[in-house]
Amino acid sequence: MKTELDFLATALYVKTDDLLKASPHLAPWRPAIGIAPQLTDAELVTLAMMQAMLGFTSEAKWLRYARAHLRHLFPYLPKQPGYNKRLRKAAELLWRVTRVLATDTSIWSDDVWIVDSTPVECGRSRETVKRSGLAGWAEYGYCASHSRFFWGLRLHLVCTLQGLPIAFALTGAKADERETLLDLLAARPGQTLIGDKNYFGRDFEHQLAEQDIRLLRPARKGEAERPGASLFKPLRQVIESVNESFKGQLNLEQHRGRTPGGMIARVMQRILALTSAIWHNDHTGQPVLRSLTVYDH
């Protein structure tokens, strides 16, 4: 008997397979002459999504679970080193599939977006910081919401009021949120953007206005009250809920990334999982606001 997750996995597999048939250049490069992989790229994307959805942070444990419970979906499963290597090479494909799913929802065209960034810690001990393959990208930063310093990266996220990721970036912990946002935004005239007090500055708001993007944010100390102040608290809870989905349900903080390639692939897995759930709910008529279902294993 198929579970709800089985239906989601099947729908994602079919969508990815159709995408790769129409645009084969999106698949990770491999020699024209050689042994064809037994696990297809569409199966790899589906397997990566399910790993994040089921909360497995260890690839070895995930593959053991998949061999015991998911043979009806994946007749062939690679060993952990092969899975890890293919997953890192498929990071761009994960991004492409995520984008296709997002644009294939009824909420992609929403004219109100919310923006925020959240810390992604990559190490705590001094020895880890010195030896990590992420050194030079990860750095020390400050998390105001938890009143603590951390060493790692920041995930910058623009999403709809229903929690659908629109644009995202992974940067060093000290990267300016405003500059990152300007790099992320694609012009969509008439868009309203809701952010926190960190998204301030006359030049910054002028650049947004040039793209016909209206910024709503709380007033900083010494500023006059800004428009839409009564809406900030309830609407800000949306982005907090999305961040909680990443960290609480999709285990973003237990990513186990040790290199830039591994880090990007693991973050992309989680963004794909969230987007897939919203896309599937949107197409099956389920409440989109319940964007992420927790599946037990």
C-alpha positions in Angstrom: 0.0 0.0 0.0 1.4 3.4 -1.0 2.0 6.0 1.6 1.6 9.8 1.2 5.4 10.0 0.9 5.4 7.4 -1.8 2.9 9.5 -3.9 5.1 12.6 -3.4 8.2 10.6 -4.4 6.5 9.2 -7.5 5.3 12.7 -8.5 8.8 14.2 -8.1 10.4 11.3 -10.0 8.0 11.8 -13.0 8.5 15.6 -13.0 12.3 15.2 -12.9 12.4 12.5 -15.5 10.3 14.6 -17.9 12.5 17.6 -17.2 15.7 15.6 -18.1 14.1 14.1 -21.2 13.2 17.5 -22.4 16.5 19.1 -21.3 19.2 16.4 -21.0 21.9 19.0 -20.7 20.7 19.7 -17.1 22.0 16.3 -16.0 25.4 16.1 -14.4 28.1 15.6 -17.0 29.4 12.1 -17.6 31.5 10.6 -20.5 29.6 9.8 -23.6 31.1 6.3 -23.7 31.1 4.4 -20.4 28.9 2.4 -18.1 25.4 4.0 -17.6 24.6 4.5 -13.9 22.1 2.0 -12.4 20.5 4.7 -10.4 19.1 7.3 -12.8 19.5 11.1 -12.1 15.7 11.3 -11.6 15.9 8.6 -9.0 18.9 10.3 -7.3 16.9 13.6 -7.0 14.0 11.7 -5.5 16.2 9.8 -3.1 17.9 13.0 -2.0 14.5 14.6 -1.3 13.3 11.6 0.7 16.5 11.6 2.8 15.9 15.2 3.8 12.1 14.7 4.3 12.7 11.7 6.6 15.3 13.5 8.6 18.4 11.3 8.0 21.6 13.3 8.5 23.8 10.3 8.0 24.0 9.0 4.4 25.1 5.5 5.6 22.1 5.2 7.9 19.8 6.6 5.2 21.0 4.0 2.6 20.6 1.2 5.1 17.0 2.4 5.8 16.3 2.7 2.1 17.5 -0.9 1.4 15.2 -2.2 4.1 12.1 -0.1 3.3 12.3 1.5 -0.1 13.2 -1.3 -2.5 9.7 -0.9 -4.1 10.8 2.6 -5.2 14.5 2.1 -5.8 15.5 -1.4 -7.1 19.1 -0.4 -7.1 20.8 1.7 -4.4 24.5 2.7 -4.5 26.9 2.5 -1.6 27.6 5.5 0.6 30.7 6.8 -1.2 29.1 6.6 -4.6 25.9 8.3 -3.4 27.9 11.1 -1.8 29.9 11.7 -4.9 26.9 11.8 -7.2 24.9 14.0 -4.8 27.6 16.6 -4.8 27.8 16.6 -8.6 24.1 16.9 -8.8 23.8 20.1 -6.7 22.9 22.2 -9.8 20.3 19.7 -10.9 18.7 19.8 -7.4 18.5 23.6 -7.9 17.0 23.3 -11.4 14.4 20.9 -10.2 13.5 23.1 -7.2 13.1 26.0 -9.5 10.8 24.1 -11.9 8.7 22.9 -9.0 8.3 26.4 -7.5 7.3 27.9 -10.8 4.7 25.1 -11.3 2.6 26.3 -8.3 -0.3 28.6 -8.1 1.5 30.7 -5.5 4.7 31.5 -7.5 3.1 34.7 -8.9 2.2 36.1 -5.4 3.0 39.7 -5.2 4.2 39.7 -1.5 7.5 38.2 -0.5 9.2 37.9 2.9 13.0 37.9 3.3 15.3 36.8 6.1 18.5 35.1 6.9 19.3 32.3 9.3 22.7 31.0 10.7 24.0 27.7 9.5 26.6 26.7 12.1 29.5 24.6 10.7 31.7 24.1 13.8 32.3 25.0 17.4 35.8 24.0 18.5 38.8 25.9 17.5 40.4 22.8 16.0 37.3 22.3 13.7 37.6 25.9 12.5 41.3 25.5 11.7 41.0 22.2 9.9 37.6 22.5 8.2 37.4 22.4 4.4 34.9 25.3 4.7 37.6 27.7 6.0 37.7 30.8 3.8 33.9 30.6 3.2 32.6 30.0 6.7 33.4 32.7 9.2 32.4 34.1 12.6 29.1 35.9 12.8 26.6 37.0 15.3 23.0 35.6 15.7 20.9 38.3 17.3 17.9 36.1 17.8 19.9 33.7 20.1 22.4 36.4 21.3 25.4 34.4 20.4 28.4 34.2 18.1 28.8 31.3 15.7 31.2 30.0 13.1 29.6 29.1 9.8 27.4 30.4 7.0 24.1 32.2 6.5 21.2 31.0 4.5 19.4 34.0 2.9 15.8 33.2 1.9 13.1 35.0 0.0 9.7 33.2 0.2 6.0 33.8 -0.4 3.5 34.2 2.5 2.8 30.4 2.0 6.4 29.6 2.7 7.4 28.7 -0.9 11.1 29.5 -1.5 11.5 32.0 -4.3 15.3 32.8 -4.1 18.1 31.8 -1.8 21.8 32.1 -1.2 24.4 30.6 1.1 27.1 33.1 2.2 29.6 33.7 4.8 28.3 34.6 8.2 29.3 38.3 7.9 27.8 38.9 4.4 25.7 42.0 4.3 22.0 41.0 4.1 21.1 43.9 2.0 23.8 43.3 -0.7 22.9 39.7 -0.8 19.2 40.5 -1.2 19.9 42.9 -4.1 21.9 40.1 -5.8 19.1 37.6 -5.3 16.1 39.7 -6.5 15.0 39.3 -10.1 12.9 42.3 -11.2 9.2 41.7 -10.8 7.5 45.1 -11.0 4.9 45.8 -8.3 6.4 43.4 -5.7 6.1 44.0 -2.0 8.9 42.8 0.2 8.7 42.4 4.0 11.9 42.3 6.0 13.2 43.0 9.5 15.1 46.0 10.8 18.4 44.9 9.2 17.1 45.7 5.7 17.5 49.5 6.0 19.3 52.3 4.3 18.4 55.1 1.9 20.6 53.8 -0.9 19.3 50.3 -0.4 15.7 51.3 -0.5 16.4 53.5 -3.5 17.8 50.5 -5.4 14.7 48.5 -4.6 12.5 51.3 -5.7 14.3 51.4 -9.0 13.1 47.8 -9.5 9.6 48.9 -8.5 9.9 46.8 -5.3 8.2 48.3 -2.2 10.0 47.5 1.1 8.0 47.1 4.4 10.0 46.8 7.6 9.7 47.9 11.2 11.0 51.3 12.1 14.5 51.5 13.7 15.2 53.4 16.8 14.8 57.1 16.1 12.8 56.6 12.9 9.2 57.6 12.5 6.6 54.9 12.3 6.6 53.2 8.9 3.6 51.9 6.8 2.3 48.5 7.6 3.6 48.3 11.1 0.6 46.3 12.4 1.2 43.6 9.8 4.8 42.8 10.6 4.4 40.6 13.6 2.0 38.1 12.1 3.6 38.1 8.7 7.1 37.7 10.1 5.9 34.5 11.8 5.7 33.0 8.3 9.5 33.2 7.7 10.2 32.1 11.2 8.0 29.0 10.5 10.0 28.3 7.3 13.3 28.6 9.2 11.9 26.3 11.9 11.0 23.8 9.2 14.6 23.8 7.9 16.1 23.5 11.3 13.6 21.5 13.3 12.1 19.2 10.8 14.7 19.1 8.0 17.7 19.1 10.4 19.6 21.9 8.7 21.8 22.4 11.7 22.9 18.8 11.6 23.9 19.0 7.9 27.3 17.3 8.3 28.8 19.3 5.5 32.6 19.4 5.5 33.4 20.9 2.1 31.8 23.6 0.0 30.4 21.0 -2.5 29.0 18.9 0.3 27.5 21.9 2.1 25.7 23.2 -1.0 24.3 19.7 -1.8 23.0 19.2 1.7 21.3 22.7 1.8 19.8 22.1 -1.6 18.4 18.8 -0.4 16.4 20.6 2.3 15.2 23.4 0.0 14.1 20.8 -2.5 12.2 18.8 0.2 10.3 21.9 1.3 9.5 23.0 -2.2 8.5 19.5 -3.2 6.0 19.3 -0.3 4.4 22.7 -1.1 4.3 21.8 -4.9 2.7 18.5 -4.2 0.1 20.0 -1.7 -0.7 22.7 -4.3 -1.3 20.2 -7.0 -3.3 17.8 -4.8 -5.5 20.5 -3.3 -4.1 20.1 0.2 -3.6 23.2 2.4 -0.5 24.9 1.2 0.2 26.6 4.5 0.9 23.2 6.0 3.9 23.2 3.7 5.9 20.4 5.3 4.5 17.1 6.6 6.6 15.2 9.1 6.9 11.5 8.0 7.8 9.0 10.6 10.3 6.2 9.9 
